[in-house]
Every structure is written in structure tokens, then in C-alpha cells.
Amino acid sequence: MIQAGLIILFSISPSKLIVIFDAKMYQRYKEKEIINLTNENEVKMLNVFQLIVAKEIVYFQDRNQAELIISLYKNNMEKKKLFEELGRPQKLGTENNKIINYPQPFIPIDYNFSFGKVHPKGKGFIENEIDWFPRQKDEVYENRMKMKPQLFKNLPLLKGRFSKKNIKNIERFNKFVYDYWNDKL
């Protein structure tokens, strides 16, 4: 919950969804409290997302939707399995009053939600150049961040796997983290 880029989705009715997101990372709707999604495909993909992350129960408005829901569920079973493999759920709260949190940094859904478009400075990094970072400045993370480019330059085992371009992108990513921490995005 402390990582930059956090997005929380919470359905409250058949037509309303609470979306809590990191406005420093995803700035498109930064100043808006209420967003009306008119893109039917985006709404469909939010419903697919809910099917992928649902632990045991899926609610829908009426029985006429059951066939569509079952079809969407079957079409996304592989994504659901992958989702469950990527992170074990964490329970927050008491046994009778809890939230289930899936803490993985990747959700296996092929769609870019309009509210989740990353700030332009945060784009273009490949997996081994980035690291999930805390939303607040953290000394332990900062020390690791400073060491990473030096590590790749000096360790004989890693030298051949990382080009100067990779190291430059790691340094660019580190600058992005500092900009994020210092409200300069």
C-alpha cells in the first residue's frame, strides 16, 4: 500500500466504482473527484478485471447477465491463474471485517485504463531497469537505488548482461523516483 503507482478499485453498485489512485503517478484525472467513463470497452475491461481478481464471489445485476459473465470468466481463466500465481493474497483486518489485498506489481490484463496512464517521465523502462519504489522518500530504498548502476558497471557476472544504455536508463529511472518524491512530476 506504500508503493508508488497504487490503484485501488472498489465496486459499490452495478454502475459505480470507487477508484483510488496515486495522482502523482497517474495524472490524467488528478484534479477530478468524479469521472464518468463513457468508453464501453473500458467498462467491460473493468468488469473483466473484477472477474480476474475475485476471490470467491461475483455479483451481477440480474440473471440475464449470467451467460455473459460465465463466458467472460471462462475466456479469462488463464489470466486468473496467472494473477493468483503472481502474488499471494494478504488479509488486512479481522476475520469478520477484512479486505483482501493482492500485492503484485503486475495484473495480467491487456488493457490500459484511462485513469492509469503513467506520467510520461515514467515510461520506456524495461523490467530490469526499474524497481517498485515507496511513495515517500525512503533511505534504505535510496541507498539501493544509488548502488544499482554501480553494481551493473562493476560486477563481472552482470557486466555482459547490461549495456551502457541499460545503466543510463537505470539512472534515468532513479531521477524519475527523485522527481516523484520531490513533487516535480
Salt bridges, closest charged atoms under 4 A:
GLU78 OE2 - LYS81 NZ 3.80
GLU84 OE2 - LYS80 NZ 3.64
GLU95 OE2 - LYS98 NZ 2.85
ASP110 OD2 - LYS79 NZ 3.85
ASP131 OD2 - ARG144 NH2 2.01
GLU142 OE2 - LYS137 NZ 3.68
GLU142 OE2 - LYS146 NZ 3.93
GLU171 OE2 - LYS153 NZ 3.59
ASP179 OD2 - LYS121 NZ 3.32
ASP179 OD2 - LYS175 NZ 3.00
ASP183 OD1 - LYS24 NZ 3.10
